[in-house]
Amino acid sequence: MGKLVRAQGETYKEMLPLFRELVLESGLRKGDRVLWSGCPGTCYAMATFYSFGIRDLGFGIFFSVDSSLDEIWRLEYRDHVGVMATRKESPGKAELIILMSGLLRVPFEKTKKLVQEALADSGRVMGETVVPGLFERAGWTKEISFDSFFEFSMVNPAAFVAKR
């Protein structure tokens, strides 16, 4: 499976706008459902971060913990806080499922089942990762039909202490 570069940013400032444009290009409309699937902690944090960039588009947004059909949480925007999980809920079929890189630690069959059971007939699948080419190298693209990928990098992370 090959990929075509749709857009590329130069700094972290383009992360949310690039993600938003990719979602809009998928053809979603107001009232459609977006289902993130990833690990607790880091994937959840990234799902809420990116959902902030699409919060005004009228989608139902959800997060599945480790691809579990029984652990799906509604994500909603709250003033002064941002996007957060508000309650467990069964969203029905999603028009967009976003698979996150933290799922590589979950048995693949569980994620495959989520896609088979939760994706609407005309739905789309997006991969989201900080590691370019991760889903291809893991062999996922041979078994799941991805429509798009959002790959981003955090360049040169560093920790410092104040010099006194």
Chimera marker file (.cmm) of the C-alpha trace (Angstrom):
<marker_set name="trace">
<marker id="1" x="0.000" y="0.000" z="0.000" r="1" g="1" b="0" radius="0.5"/>
<marker id="2" x="1.364" y="3.390" z="-0.920" r="1" g="1" b="0" radius="0.5"/>
<marker id="3" x="0.630" y="6.818" z="0.483" r="1" g="1" b="0" radius="0.5"/>
<marker id="4" x="0.388" y="10.225" z="-1.101" r="1" g="1" b="0" radius="0.5"/>
<marker id="5" x="1.344" y="13.283" z="0.922" r="1" g="1" b="0" radius="0.5"/>
<marker id="6" x="-1.781" y="15.440" z="1.238" r="1" g="1" b="0" radius="0.5"/>
<marker id="7" x="-0.182" y="18.255" z="3.263" r="1" g="1" b="0" radius="0.5"/>
<marker id="8" x="2.788" y="18.791" z="5.503" r="1" g="1" b="0" radius="0.5"/>
<marker id="9" x="3.476" y="21.433" z="8.132" r="1" g="1" b="0" radius="0.5"/>
<marker id="10" x="6.722" y="22.986" z="9.175" r="1" g="1" b="0" radius="0.5"/>
<marker id="11" x="6.019" y="23.384" z="12.895" r="1" g="1" b="0" radius="0.5"/>
<marker id="12" x="3.719" y="22.074" z="15.593" r="1" g="1" b="0" radius="0.5"/>
<marker id="13" x="1.422" y="25.040" z="14.876" r="1" g="1" b="0" radius="0.5"/>
<marker id="14" x="0.055" y="23.204" z="11.846" r="1" g="1" b="0" radius="0.5"/>
<marker id="15" x="-0.922" y="20.025" z="13.731" r="1" g="1" b="0" radius="0.5"/>
<marker id="16" x="-4.569" y="20.891" z="14.469" r="1" g="1" b="0" radius="0.5"/>
<marker id="17" x="-5.293" y="22.618" z="11.142" r="1" g="1" b="0" radius="0.5"/>
<marker id="18" x="-3.776" y="19.709" z="9.162" r="1" g="1" b="0" radius="0.5"/>
<marker id="19" x="-5.758" y="17.165" z="11.166" r="1" g="1" b="0" radius="0.5"/>
<marker id="20" x="-8.973" y="19.174" z="10.774" r="1" g="1" b="0" radius="0.5"/>
<marker id="21" x="-8.514" y="19.399" z="7.003" r="1" g="1" b="0" radius="0.5"/>
<marker id="22" x="-7.891" y="15.655" z="6.730" r="1" g="1" b="0" radius="0.5"/>
<marker id="23" x="-11.103" y="14.952" z="8.661" r="1" g="1" b="0" radius="0.5"/>
<marker id="24" x="-13.068" y="17.402" z="6.509" r="1" g="1" b="0" radius="0.5"/>
<marker id="25" x="-11.727" y="15.790" z="3.339" r="1" g="1" b="0" radius="0.5"/>
<marker id="26" x="-13.086" y="12.446" z="4.521" r="1" g="1" b="0" radius="0.5"/>
<marker id="27" x="-16.583" y="13.734" z="3.751" r="1" g="1" b="0" radius="0.5"/>
<marker id="28" x="-17.984" y="13.739" z="7.276" r="1" g="1" b="0" radius="0.5"/>
<marker id="29" x="-21.103" y="15.800" z="7.894" r="1" g="1" b="0" radius="0.5"/>
<marker id="30" x="-22.760" y="17.264" z="10.967" r="1" g="1" b="0" radius="0.5"/>
<marker id="31" x="-24.224" y="14.460" z="13.074" r="1" g="1" b="0" radius="0.5"/>
<marker id="32" x="-21.705" y="11.830" z="11.891" r="1" g="1" b="0" radius="0.5"/>
<marker id="33" x="-19.751" y="9.862" z="14.471" r="1" g="1" b="0" radius="0.5"/>
<marker id="34" x="-15.990" y="9.789" z="14.968" r="1" g="1" b="0" radius="0.5"/>
<marker id="35" x="-14.581" y="6.914" z="17.031" r="1" g="1" b="0" radius="0.5"/>
<marker id="36" x="-11.024" y="7.117" z="18.315" r="1" g="1" b="0" radius="0.5"/>
<marker id="37" x="-9.463" y="3.877" z="19.497" r="1" g="1" b="0" radius="0.5"/>
<marker id="38" x="-6.292" y="3.841" z="21.533" r="1" g="1" b="0" radius="0.5"/>
<marker id="39" x="-4.672" y="3.151" z="24.865" r="1" g="1" b="0" radius="0.5"/>
<marker id="40" x="-5.516" y="4.943" z="28.101" r="1" g="1" b="0" radius="0.5"/>
<marker id="41" x="-3.231" y="7.822" z="28.963" r="1" g="1" b="0" radius="0.5"/>
<marker id="42" x="-1.241" y="8.971" z="25.965" r="1" g="1" b="0" radius="0.5"/>
<marker id="43" x="-3.671" y="7.950" z="23.192" r="1" g="1" b="0" radius="0.5"/>
<marker id="44" x="-6.618" y="9.324" z="25.158" r="1" g="1" b="0" radius="0.5"/>
<marker id="45" x="-4.761" y="12.613" z="25.668" r="1" g="1" b="0" radius="0.5"/>
<marker id="46" x="-3.999" y="12.899" z="21.956" r="1" g="1" b="0" radius="0.5"/>
<marker id="47" x="-7.601" y="12.025" z="21.036" r="1" g="1" b="0" radius="0.5"/>
<marker id="48" x="-8.895" y="14.847" z="23.228" r="1" g="1" b="0" radius="0.5"/>
<marker id="49" x="-6.232" y="17.205" z="21.854" r="1" g="1" b="0" radius="0.5"/>
<marker id="50" x="-7.112" y="16.536" z="18.213" r="1" g="1" b="0" radius="0.5"/>
<marker id="51" x="-10.847" y="16.463" z="18.961" r="1" g="1" b="0" radius="0.5"/>
<marker id="52" x="-10.472" y="20.043" z="20.177" r="1" g="1" b="0" radius="0.5"/>
<marker id="53" x="-9.691" y="20.961" z="16.567" r="1" g="1" b="0" radius="0.5"/>
<marker id="54" x="-12.978" y="19.486" z="15.282" r="1" g="1" b="0" radius="0.5"/>
<marker id="55" x="-15.208" y="20.270" z="18.278" r="1" g="1" b="0" radius="0.5"/>
<marker id="56" x="-17.275" y="22.835" z="16.344" r="1" g="1" b="0" radius="0.5"/>
<marker id="57" x="-18.190" y="20.583" z="13.388" r="1" g="1" b="0" radius="0.5"/>
<marker id="58" x="-21.173" y="18.869" z="15.017" r="1" g="1" b="0" radius="0.5"/>
<marker id="59" x="-19.785" y="15.329" z="15.114" r="1" g="1" b="0" radius="0.5"/>
<marker id="60" x="-20.469" y="12.814" z="17.839" r="1" g="1" b="0" radius="0.5"/>
<marker id="61" x="-16.973" y="12.040" z="19.117" r="1" g="1" b="0" radius="0.5"/>
<marker id="62" x="-16.091" y="8.908" z="21.086" r="1" g="1" b="0" radius="0.5"/>
<marker id="63" x="-13.048" y="7.084" z="22.491" r="1" g="1" b="0" radius="0.5"/>
<marker id="64" x="-12.726" y="3.290" z="22.691" r="1" g="1" b="0" radius="0.5"/>
<marker id="65" x="-10.234" y="2.128" z="25.310" r="1" g="1" b="0" radius="0.5"/>
<marker id="66" x="-7.917" y="-0.519" z="23.795" r="1" g="1" b="0" radius="0.5"/>
<marker id="67" x="-10.420" y="-1.254" z="20.973" r="1" g="1" b="0" radius="0.5"/>
<marker id="68" x="-13.030" y="-2.457" z="23.440" r="1" g="1" b="0" radius="0.5"/>
<marker id="69" x="-16.629" y="-2.337" z="22.262" r="1" g="1" b="0" radius="0.5"/>
<marker id="70" x="-17.631" y="-2.250" z="25.955" r="1" g="1" b="0" radius="0.5"/>
<marker id="71" x="-15.373" y="0.670" z="26.945" r="1" g="1" b="0" radius="0.5"/>
<marker id="72" x="-16.495" y="3.492" z="24.652" r="1" g="1" b="0" radius="0.5"/>
<marker id="73" x="-16.709" y="6.977" z="26.118" r="1" g="1" b="0" radius="0.5"/>
<marker id="74" x="-18.388" y="10.066" z="24.661" r="1" g="1" b="0" radius="0.5"/>
<marker id="75" x="-15.956" y="12.969" z="24.259" r="1" g="1" b="0" radius="0.5"/>
<marker id="76" x="-17.461" y="16.414" z="24.687" r="1" g="1" b="0" radius="0.5"/>
<marker id="77" x="-16.159" y="19.951" z="24.790" r="1" g="1" b="0" radius="0.5"/>
<marker id="78" x="-16.440" y="21.694" z="28.148" r="1" g="1" b="0" radius="0.5"/>
<marker id="79" x="-15.847" y="25.432" z="28.521" r="1" g="1" b="0" radius="0.5"/>
<marker id="80" x="-12.616" y="26.352" z="30.291" r="1" g="1" b="0" radius="0.5"/>
<marker id="81" x="-11.374" y="22.735" z="30.199" r="1" g="1" b="0" radius="0.5"/>
<marker id="82" x="-11.410" y="21.393" z="26.638" r="1" g="1" b="0" radius="0.5"/>
<marker id="83" x="-12.500" y="17.992" z="25.344" r="1" g="1" b="0" radius="0.5"/>
<marker id="84" x="-13.022" y="15.257" z="27.907" r="1" g="1" b="0" radius="0.5"/>
<marker id="85" x="-14.717" y="11.886" z="28.375" r="1" g="1" b="0" radius="0.5"/>
<marker id="86" x="-18.146" y="12.468" z="29.892" r="1" g="1" b="0" radius="0.5"/>
<marker id="87" x="-19.893" y="9.086" z="29.989" r="1" g="1" b="0" radius="0.5"/>
<marker id="88" x="-19.814" y="5.549" z="28.639" r="1" g="1" b="0" radius="0.5"/>
<marker id="89" x="-21.995" y="5.241" z="25.599" r="1" g="1" b="0" radius="0.5"/>
<marker id="90" x="-22.589" y="2.980" z="22.616" r="1" g="1" b="0" radius="0.5"/>
<marker id="91" x="-22.330" y="5.277" z="19.592" r="1" g="1" b="0" radius="0.5"/>
<marker id="92" x="-23.628" y="2.818" z="17.019" r="1" g="1" b="0" radius="0.5"/>
<marker id="93" x="-21.739" y="2.764" z="13.723" r="1" g="1" b="0" radius="0.5"/>
<marker id="94" x="-19.029" y="5.381" z="13.181" r="1" g="1" b="0" radius="0.5"/>
<marker id="95" x="-18.423" y="7.125" z="9.883" r="1" g="1" b="0" radius="0.5"/>
<marker id="96" x="-14.765" y="7.579" z="10.858" r="1" g="1" b="0" radius="0.5"/>
<marker id="97" x="-12.666" y="5.307" z="13.054" r="1" g="1" b="0" radius="0.5"/>
<marker id="98" x="-9.244" y="6.618" z="14.021" r="1" g="1" b="0" radius="0.5"/>
<marker id="99" x="-6.803" y="3.912" z="15.092" r="1" g="1" b="0" radius="0.5"/>
<marker id="100" x="-3.974" y="5.153" z="17.271" r="1" g="1" b="0" radius="0.5"/>
<marker id="101" x="-0.452" y="3.783" z="17.546" r="1" g="1" b="0" radius="0.5"/>
<marker id="102" x="-0.880" y="2.685" z="21.180" r="1" g="1" b="0" radius="0.5"/>
<marker id="103" x="-3.088" y="-0.122" z="19.892" r="1" g="1" b="0" radius="0.5"/>
<marker id="104" x="-0.018" y="-2.037" z="18.758" r="1" g="1" b="0" radius="0.5"/>
<marker id="105" x="0.227" y="-3.341" z="22.334" r="1" g="1" b="0" radius="0.5"/>
<marker id="106" x="-3.365" y="-4.682" z="22.130" r="1" g="1" b="0" radius="0.5"/>
<marker id="107" x="-4.043" y="-8.019" z="20.377" r="1" g="1" b="0" radius="0.5"/>
<marker id="108" x="-4.606" y="-7.129" z="16.715" r="1" g="1" b="0" radius="0.5"/>
<marker id="109" x="-7.762" y="-9.258" z="16.450" r="1" g="1" b="0" radius="0.5"/>
<marker id="110" x="-9.459" y="-6.998" z="19.000" r="1" g="1" b="0" radius="0.5"/>
<marker id="111" x="-8.847" y="-3.914" z="16.843" r="1" g="1" b="0" radius="0.5"/>
<marker id="112" x="-9.861" y="-5.752" z="13.696" r="1" g="1" b="0" radius="0.5"/>
<marker id="113" x="-13.144" y="-6.734" z="15.407" r="1" g="1" b="0" radius="0.5"/>
<marker id="114" x="-13.769" y="-3.118" z="16.430" r="1" g="1" b="0" radius="0.5"/>
<marker id="115" x="-13.379" y="-1.980" z="12.828" r="1" g="1" b="0" radius="0.5"/>
<marker id="116" x="-15.630" y="-4.768" z="11.518" r="1" g="1" b="0" radius="0.5"/>
<marker id="117" x="-18.388" y="-4.136" z="14.053" r="1" g="1" b="0" radius="0.5"/>
<marker id="118" x="-18.268" y="-0.373" z="14.630" r="1" g="1" b="0" radius="0.5"/>
<marker id="119" x="-17.530" y="1.049" z="11.165" r="1" g="1" b="0" radius="0.5"/>
<marker id="120" x="-20.505" y="2.246" z="9.118" r="1" g="1" b="0" radius="0.5"/>
<marker id="121" x="-20.875" y="0.682" z="5.659" r="1" g="1" b="0" radius="0.5"/>
<marker id="122" x="-19.513" y="3.786" z="3.951" r="1" g="1" b="0" radius="0.5"/>
<marker id="123" x="-17.191" y="4.607" z="6.846" r="1" g="1" b="0" radius="0.5"/>
<marker id="124" x="-13.501" y="5.420" z="6.698" r="1" g="1" b="0" radius="0.5"/>
<marker id="125" x="-10.479" y="4.375" z="8.734" r="1" g="1" b="0" radius="0.5"/>
<marker id="126" x="-7.627" y="6.724" z="9.630" r="1" g="1" b="0" radius="0.5"/>
<marker id="127" x="-4.347" y="5.794" z="11.295" r="1" g="1" b="0" radius="0.5"/>
<marker id="128" x="-2.815" y="8.274" z="13.762" r="1" g="1" b="0" radius="0.5"/>
<marker id="129" x="0.765" y="7.902" z="14.924" r="1" g="1" b="0" radius="0.5"/>
<marker id="130" x="3.965" y="9.662" z="15.934" r="1" g="1" b="0" radius="0.5"/>
<marker id="131" x="5.936" y="6.993" z="14.062" r="1" g="1" b="0" radius="0.5"/>
<marker id="132" x="5.732" y="7.385" z="10.266" r="1" g="1" b="0" radius="0.5"/>
<marker id="133" x="4.958" y="4.097" z="8.524" r="1" g="1" b="0" radius="0.5"/>
<marker id="134" x="4.101" y="2.313" z="11.785" r="1" g="1" b="0" radius="0.5"/>
<marker id="135" x="0.866" y="0.685" z="10.580" r="1" g="1" b="0" radius="0.5"/>
<marker id="136" x="2.477" y="-0.499" z="7.355" r="1" g="1" b="0" radius="0.5"/>
<marker id="137" x="5.468" y="-2.045" z="9.152" r="1" g="1" b="0" radius="0.5"/>
<marker id="138" x="3.167" y="-3.759" z="11.663" r="1" g="1" b="0" radius="0.5"/>
<marker id="139" x="1.237" y="-5.336" z="8.763" r="1" g="1" b="0" radius="0.5"/>
<marker id="140" x="-2.052" y="-3.679" z="9.675" r="1" g="1" b="0" radius="0.5"/>
<marker id="141" x="-2.556" y="-2.198" z="6.205" r="1" g="1" b="0" radius="0.5"/>
<marker id="142" x="-2.756" y="-5.736" z="4.793" r="1" g="1" b="0" radius="0.5"/>
<marker id="143" x="-5.815" y="-6.510" z="6.933" r="1" g="1" b="0" radius="0.5"/>
<marker id="144" x="-7.473" y="-3.134" z="7.528" r="1" g="1" b="0" radius="0.5"/>
<marker id="145" x="-8.379" y="-0.837" z="4.656" r="1" g="1" b="0" radius="0.5"/>
<marker id="146" x="-7.012" y="2.541" z="5.766" r="1" g="1" b="0" radius="0.5"/>
<marker id="147" x="-8.267" y="5.617" z="3.914" r="1" g="1" b="0" radius="0.5"/>
<marker id="148" x="-5.829" y="8.098" z="5.438" r="1" g="1" b="0" radius="0.5"/>
<marker id="149" x="-3.057" y="8.579" z="7.964" r="1" g="1" b="0" radius="0.5"/>
<marker id="150" x="-2.144" y="11.428" z="10.252" r="1" g="1" b="0" radius="0.5"/>
<marker id="151" x="1.526" y="11.178" z="11.157" r="1" g="1" b="0" radius="0.5"/>
<marker id="152" x="3.151" y="13.825" z="13.270" r="1" g="1" b="0" radius="0.5"/>
<marker id="153" x="6.440" y="14.136" z="15.038" r="1" g="1" b="0" radius="0.5"/>
<marker id="154" x="7.571" y="15.812" z="18.178" r="1" g="1" b="0" radius="0.5"/>
<marker id="155" x="10.998" y="17.024" z="17.159" r="1" g="1" b="0" radius="0.5"/>
<marker id="156" x="13.840" y="16.834" z="19.666" r="1" g="1" b="0" radius="0.5"/>
<marker id="157" x="12.012" y="16.478" z="22.989" r="1" g="1" b="0" radius="0.5"/>
<marker id="158" x="14.173" y="17.645" z="25.869" r="1" g="1" b="0" radius="0.5"/>
<marker id="159" x="13.977" y="18.135" z="29.619" r="1" g="1" b="0" radius="0.5"/>
<marker id="160" x="15.908" y="20.874" z="31.358" r="1" g="1" b="0" radius="0.5"/>
<marker id="161" x="16.519" y="22.098" z="34.862" r="1" g="1" b="0" radius="0.5"/>
<marker id="162" x="17.039" y="25.745" z="35.641" r="1" g="1" b="0" radius="0.5"/>
<marker id="163" x="20.649" y="26.811" z="35.912" r="1" g="1" b="0" radius="0.5"/>
<marker id="164" x="21.159" y="29.028" z="38.956" r="1" g="1" b="0" radius="0.5"/>
<link id1="1" id2="2" r="1" g="1" b="0" radius="0.2"/>
<link id1="2" id2="3" r="1" g="1" b="0" radius="0.2"/>
<link id1="3" id2="4" r="1" g="1" b="0" radius="0.2"/>
<link id1="4" id2="5" r="1" g="1" b="0" radius="0.2"/>
<link id1="5" id2="6" r="1" g="1" b="0" radius="0.2"/>
<link id1="6" id2="7" r="1" g="1" b="0" radius="0.2"/>
<link id1="7" id2="8" r="1" g="1" b="0" radius="0.2"/>
<link id1="8" id2="9" r="1" g="1" b="0" radius="0.2"/>
<link id1="9" id2="10" r="1" g="1" b="0" radius="0.2"/>
<link id1="10" id2="11" r="1" g="1" b="0" radius="0.2"/>
<link id1="11" id2="12" r="1" g="1" b="0" radius="0.2"/>
<link id1="12" id2="13" r="1" g="1" b="0" radius="0.2"/>
<link id1="13" id2="14" r="1" g="1" b="0" radius="0.2"/>
<link id1="14" id2="15" r="1" g="1" b="0" radius="0.2"/>
<link id1="15" id2="16" r="1" g="1" b="0" radius="0.2"/>
<link id1="16" id2="17" r="1" g="1" b="0" radius="0.2"/>
<link id1="17" id2="18" r="1" g="1" b="0" radius="0.2"/>
<link id1="18" id2="19" r="1" g="1" b="0" radius="0.2"/>
<link id1="19" id2="20" r="1" g="1" b="0" radius="0.2"/>
<link id1="20" id2="21" r="1" g="1" b="0" radius="0.2"/>
<link id1="21" id2="22" r="1" g="1" b="0" radius="0.2"/>
<link id1="22" id2="23" r="1" g="1" b="0" radius="0.2"/>
<link id1="23" id2="24" r="1" g="1" b="0" radius="0.2"/>
<link id1="24" id2="25" r="1" g="1" b="0" radius="0.2"/>
<link id1="25" id2="26" r="1" g="1" b="0" radius="0.2"/>
<link id1="26" id2="27" r="1" g="1" b="0" radius="0.2"/>
<link id1="27" id2="28" r="1" g="1" b="0" radius="0.2"/>
<link id1="28" id2="29" r="1" g="1" b="0" radius="0.2"/>
<link id1="29" id2="30" r="1" g="1" b="0" radius="0.2"/>
<link id1="30" id2="31" r="1" g="1" b="0" radius="0.2"/>
<link id1="31" id2="32" r="1" g="1" b="0" radius="0.2"/>
<link id1="32" id2="33" r="1" g="1" b="0" radius="0.2"/>
<link id1="33" id2="34" r="1" g="1" b="0" radius="0.2"/>
<link id1="34" id2="35" r="1" g="1" b="0" radius="0.2"/>
<link id1="35" id2="36" r="1" g="1" b="0" radius="0.2"/>
<link id1="36" id2="37" r="1" g="1" b="0" radius="0.2"/>
<link id1="37" id2="38" r="1" g="1" b="0" radius="0.2"/>
<link id1="38" id2="39" r="1" g="1" b="0" radius="0.2"/>
<link id1="39" id2="40" r="1" g="1" b="0" radius="0.2"/>
<link id1="40" id2="41" r="1" g="1" b="0" radius="0.2"/>
<link id1="41" id2="42" r="1" g="1" b="0" radius="0.2"/>
<link id1="42" id2="43" r="1" g="1" b="0" radius="0.2"/>
<link id1="43" id2="44" r="1" g="1" b="0" radius="0.2"/>
<link id1="44" id2="45" r="1" g="1" b="0" radius="0.2"/>
<link id1="45" id2="46" r="1" g="1" b="0" radius="0.2"/>
<link id1="46" id2="47" r="1" g="1" b="0" radius="0.2"/>
<link id1="47" id2="48" r="1" g="1" b="0" radius="0.2"/>
<link id1="48" id2="49" r="1" g="1" b="0" radius="0.2"/>
<link id1="49" id2="50" r="1" g="1" b="0" radius="0.2"/>
<link id1="50" id2="51" r="1" g="1" b="0" radius="0.2"/>
<link id1="51" id2="52" r="1" g="1" b="0" radius="0.2"/>
<link id1="52" id2="53" r="1" g="1" b="0" radius="0.2"/>
<link id1="53" id2="54" r="1" g="1" b="0" radius="0.2"/>
<link id1="54" id2="55" r="1" g="1" b="0" radius="0.2"/>
<link id1="55" id2="56" r="1" g="1" b="0" radius="0.2"/>
<link id1="56" id2="57" r="1" g="1" b="0" radius="0.2"/>
<link id1="57" id2="58" r="1" g="1" b="0" radius="0.2"/>
<link id1="58" id2="59" r="1" g="1" b="0" radius="0.2"/>
<link id1="59" id2="60" r="1" g="1" b="0" radius="0.2"/>
<link id1="60" id2="61" r="1" g="1" b="0" radius="0.2"/>
<link id1="61" id2="62" r="1" g="1" b="0" radius="0.2"/>
<link id1="62" id2="63" r="1" g="1" b="0" radius="0.2"/>
<link id1="63" id2="64" r="1" g="1" b="0" radius="0.2"/>
<link id1="64" id2="65" r="1" g="1" b="0" radius="0.2"/>
<link id1="65" id2="66" r="1" g="1" b="0" radius="0.2"/>
<link id1="66" id2="67" r="1" g="1" b="0" radius="0.2"/>
<link id1="67" id2="68" r="1" g="1" b="0" radius="0.2"/>
<link id1="68" id2="69" r="1" g="1" b="0" radius="0.2"/>
<link id1="69" id2="70" r="1" g="1" b="0" radius="0.2"/>
<link id1="70" id2="71" r="1" g="1" b="0" radius="0.2"/>
<link id1="71" id2="72" r="1" g="1" b="0" radius="0.2"/>
<link id1="72" id2="73" r="1" g="1" b="0" radius="0.2"/>
<link id1="73" id2="74" r="1" g="1" b="0" radius="0.2"/>
<link id1="74" id2="75" r="1" g="1" b="0" radius="0.2"/>
<link id1="75" id2="76" r="1" g="1" b="0" radius="0.2"/>
<link id1="76" id2="77" r="1" g="1" b="0" radius="0.2"/>
<link id1="77" id2="78" r="1" g="1" b="0" radius="0.2"/>
<link id1="78" id2="79" r="1" g="1" b="0" radius="0.2"/>
<link id1="79" id2="80" r="1" g="1" b="0" radius="0.2"/>
<link id1="80" id2="81" r="1" g="1" b="0" radius="0.2"/>
<link id1="81" id2="82" r="1" g="1" b="0" radius="0.2"/>
<link id1="82" id2="83" r="1" g="1" b="0" radius="0.2"/>
<link id1="83" id2="84" r="1" g="1" b="0" radius="0.2"/>
<link id1="84" id2="85" r="1" g="1" b="0" radius="0.2"/>
<link id1="85" id2="86" r="1" g="1" b="0" radius="0.2"/>
<link id1="86" id2="87" r="1" g="1" b="0" radius="0.2"/>
<link id1="87" id2="88" r="1" g="1" b="0" radius="0.2"/>
<link id1="88" id2="89" r="1" g="1" b="0" radius="0.2"/>
<link id1="89" id2="90" r="1" g="1" b="0" radius="0.2"/>
<link id1="90" id2="91" r="1" g="1" b="0" radius="0.2"/>
<link id1="91" id2="92" r="1" g="1" b="0" radius="0.2"/>
<link id1="92" id2="93" r="1" g="1" b="0" radius="0.2"/>
<link id1="93" id2="94" r="1" g="1" b="0" radius="0.2"/>
<link id1="94" id2="95" r="1" g="1" b="0" radius="0.2"/>
<link id1="95" id2="96" r="1" g="1" b="0" radius="0.2"/>
<link id1="96" id2="97" r="1" g="1" b="0" radius="0.2"/>
<link id1="97" id2="98" r="1" g="1" b="0" radius="0.2"/>
<link id1="98" id2="99" r="1" g="1" b="0" radius="0.2"/>
<link id1="99" id2="100" r="1" g="1" b="0" radius="0.2"/>
<link id1="100" id2="101" r="1" g="1" b="0" radius="0.2"/>
<link id1="101" id2="102" r="1" g="1" b="0" radius="0.2"/>
<link id1="102" id2="103" r="1" g="1" b="0" radius="0.2"/>
<link id1="103" id2="104" r="1" g="1" b="0" radius="0.2"/>
<link id1="104" id2="105" r="1" g="1" b="0" radius="0.2"/>
<link id1="105" id2="106" r="1" g="1" b="0" radius="0.2"/>
<link id1="106" id2="107" r="1" g="1" b="0" radius="0.2"/>
<link id1="107" id2="108" r="1" g="1" b="0" radius="0.2"/>
<link id1="108" id2="109" r="1" g="1" b="0" radius="0.2"/>
<link id1="109" id2="110" r="1" g="1" b="0" radius="0.2"/>
<link id1="110" id2="111" r="1" g="1" b="0" radius="0.2"/>
<link id1="111" id2="112" r="1" g="1" b="0" radius="0.2"/>
<link id1="112" id2="113" r="1" g="1" b="0" radius="0.2"/>
<link id1="113" id2="114" r="1" g="1" b="0" radius="0.2"/>
<link id1="114" id2="115" r="1" g="1" b="0" radius="0.2"/>
<link id1="115" id2="116" r="1" g="1" b="0" radius="0.2"/>
<link id1="116" id2="117" r="1" g="1" b="0" radius="0.2"/>
<link id1="117" id2="118" r="1" g="1" b="0" radius="0.2"/>
<link id1="118" id2="119" r="1" g="1" b="0" radius="0.2"/>
<link id1="119" id2="120" r="1" g="1" b="0" radius="0.2"/>
<link id1="120" id2="121" r="1" g="1" b="0" radius="0.2"/>
<link id1="121" id2="122" r="1" g="1" b="0" radius="0.2"/>
<link id1="122" id2="123" r="1" g="1" b="0" radius="0.2"/>
<link id1="123" id2="124" r="1" g="1" b="0" radius="0.2"/>
<link id1="124" id2="125" r="1" g="1" b="0" radius="0.2"/>
<link id1="125" id2="126" r="1" g="1" b="0" radius="0.2"/>
<link id1="126" id2="127" r="1" g="1" b="0" radius="0.2"/>
<link id1="127" id2="128" r="1" g="1" b="0" radius="0.2"/>
<link id1="128" id2="129" r="1" g="1" b="0" radius="0.2"/>
<link id1="129" id2="130" r="1" g="1" b="0" radius="0.2"/>
<link id1="130" id2="131" r="1" g="1" b="0" radius="0.2"/>
<link id1="131" id2="132" r="1" g="1" b="0" radius="0.2"/>
<link id1="132" id2="133" r="1" g="1" b="0" radius="0.2"/>
<link id1="133" id2="134" r="1" g="1" b="0" radius="0.2"/>
<link id1="134" id2="135" r="1" g="1" b="0" radius="0.2"/>
<link id1="135" id2="136" r="1" g="1" b="0" radius="0.2"/>
<link id1="136" id2="137" r="1" g="1" b="0" radius="0.2"/>
<link id1="137" id2="138" r="1" g="1" b="0" radius="0.2"/>
<link id1="138" id2="139" r="1" g="1" b="0" radius="0.2"/>
<link id1="139" id2="140" r="1" g="1" b="0" radius="0.2"/>
<link id1="140" id2="141" r="1" g="1" b="0" radius="0.2"/>
<link id1="141" id2="142" r="1" g="1" b="0" radius="0.2"/>
<link id1="142" id2="143" r="1" g="1" b="0" radius="0.2"/>
<link id1="143" id2="144" r="1" g="1" b="0" radius="0.2"/>
<link id1="144" id2="145" r="1" g="1" b="0" radius="0.2"/>
<link id1="145" id2="146" r="1" g="1" b="0" radius="0.2"/>
<link id1="146" id2="147" r="1" g="1" b="0" radius="0.2"/>
<link id1="147" id2="148" r="1" g="1" b="0" radius="0.2"/>
<link id1="148" id2="149" r="1" g="1" b="0" radius="0.2"/>
<link id1="149" id2="150" r="1" g="1" b="0" radius="0.2"/>
<link id1="150" id2="151" r="1" g="1" b="0" radius="0.2"/>
<link id1="151" id2="152" r="1" g="1" b="0" radius="0.2"/>
<link id1="152" id2="153" r="1" g="1" b="0" radius="0.2"/>
<link id1="153" id2="154" r="1" g="1" b="0" radius="0.2"/>
<link id1="154" id2="155" r="1" g="1" b="0" radius="0.2"/>
<link id1="155" id2="156" r="1" g="1" b="0" radius="0.2"/>
<link id1="156" id2="157" r="1" g="1" b="0" radius="0.2"/>
<link id1="157" id2="158" r="1" g="1" b="0" radius="0.2"/>
<link id1="158" id2="159" r="1" g="1" b="0" radius="0.2"/>
<link id1="159" id2="160" r="1" g="1" b="0" radius="0.2"/>
<link id1="160" id2="161" r="1" g="1" b="0" radius="0.2"/>
<link id1="161" id2="162" r="1" g="1" b="0" radius="0.2"/>
<link id1="162" id2="163" r="1" g="1" b="0" radius="0.2"/>
<link id1="163" id2="164" r="1" g="1" b="0" radius="0.2"/>
</marker_set>
